[in-house]
Amino acid sequence: PIVIETAKEFNLSYHQFKSFGAALISHQKMLWSLGRA
């Protein structure tokens, strides 16, 4: 059971990390576009 819980937590944090990375990239692109405007 401990292994399963750890895997679930890891999955969640990995998903959050991917979402954060995608948000960061889109934010950077937005700033870059504004800078070029």
N, C-alpha and C positions, 0 to 999 in steps of 0.2 A: 504493500500500500504506500509506503514512503516513497518508493521509486516512482510510482504513478503520480503522486502529488507533486513531486519535484519536476517531473516531466511536464505536468500541466502548467506549473508556475513558469518553467523555462519557455514553454510555448507562448504563454501570455506575454512575458517580457520580450520575447523575440518579435512577436507581432507588434507590440507597442514600439519597439525600437525601429522596425521597418516603417511604421506609420510616421514616427517622428522624423526619420530620415527623409521620407517622401515630402513631408510638410516643410522641412528645412530646405530641400532642393527647390520646391515650388516657390518658397519665400525668396530664395536667392535669385531665381529667375525673374520674379516680379521686380525685385530691387534693381536687377540688371536692366530690365526693360525700362523702368522709370529713369534710370541713369542715362540711357541712350536717347530717351524722348527729347 
